[in-house]
Amino acid sequence: MLEEASQLENIEVFTPWGVSVGFITSLEVDDEKGEITSLFLEETNEKLVEDGSSILIPFRWVQAVGDVVILRYFPQDIPIRSIEEQGPMA
């Protein structure tokens, strides 16, 4: 599972309507379940994310994974919180 998950790094993520959100730089994984819980994105689109800040995307928002990641959902406004407020990364 982790070997497959590591292949997601540096993959571009798109909204359901085809706009680039950013690039996956790391993953948050539930070690007990062996499941990805979140994608950490950097180089985000400033038109979608205030100041192009790094964000965590819940994996449940993912619709498809291939050469790119397509989201099934993306909110209109992303609340920006510091990394400390978002909690620890796995």
N, C-alpha and C positions, 0 to 999 in steps of 0.2 A: 504494500500500500504506500509506504513512504517513498519508495523509489518512483512510483507512478506520480505521486503528489509533487515530488521535486521537479518533474517535467513541466509543471505549471508556471514555474518561475520565469519571469520575463515575457509572459504571454500577455497580449493586449486584451483588455476587457471592454465590451461594448454594451450600450443600453439596448433595450428592446427595439428602439427605433433607429439603431445603427450608428449612434454617436460614440466615439471613443471616450471612455472614462479615464483610463490610465493603464499602467502596467503592473502586473503582480510581481512583488519583490520578496514576499515571504508568505507563509501560511500559518494559521493557528490550527492545531490539531488536538482533538480529544484523544489522549493516549489510551484511556481505558476502552473506548469504543473503536479506536483506530479510524476515526472519521475526521475529515476536514470540517472545521466550524466556521472559519473566516478566511478571507483573502485580504492581504495588506497591499494596498495600491499606492504607488508613487507616480510622479510625473503626471498628475491628474489634470484633466481638462478644466481650465479656469472658468470656462463658461458654465460648467456644471458644479464645480467644487470651489468654494471661496479661496482665493489666493493660490489655487493649485495645490492645496494642502494634501498630505498623505491621509488616506482613509482606510478603515476596515469595512469590508463588505461581507455580510453574513452569507455563508455558502448556500443557504436555502434560497437565496435570490438567483442562483445560477440555473439557467435553463439548459445550456448546451456547452460542452467542452470539446474543442478540436484544435485547429490551428490558432483559433482565438476563443475567448470565452464570451458567450452571449448571456446577458441577464434576462430573467423573466420579469424583474421589477427593478425600478430605480426611482427614488423619491425626487420630487421637484426641488426641494431644498435639503442640503446636507448640513446638519448641525456640526460645526467645527469644534472639536475638543482637543486638548493637548494629548500627546501620547500617554502622559501620566494619568490623565482622566480616563483614557480608554482601557487601562489595565495592562497587565503583563502579557507579552507574546509568548507562545509556547516554543 
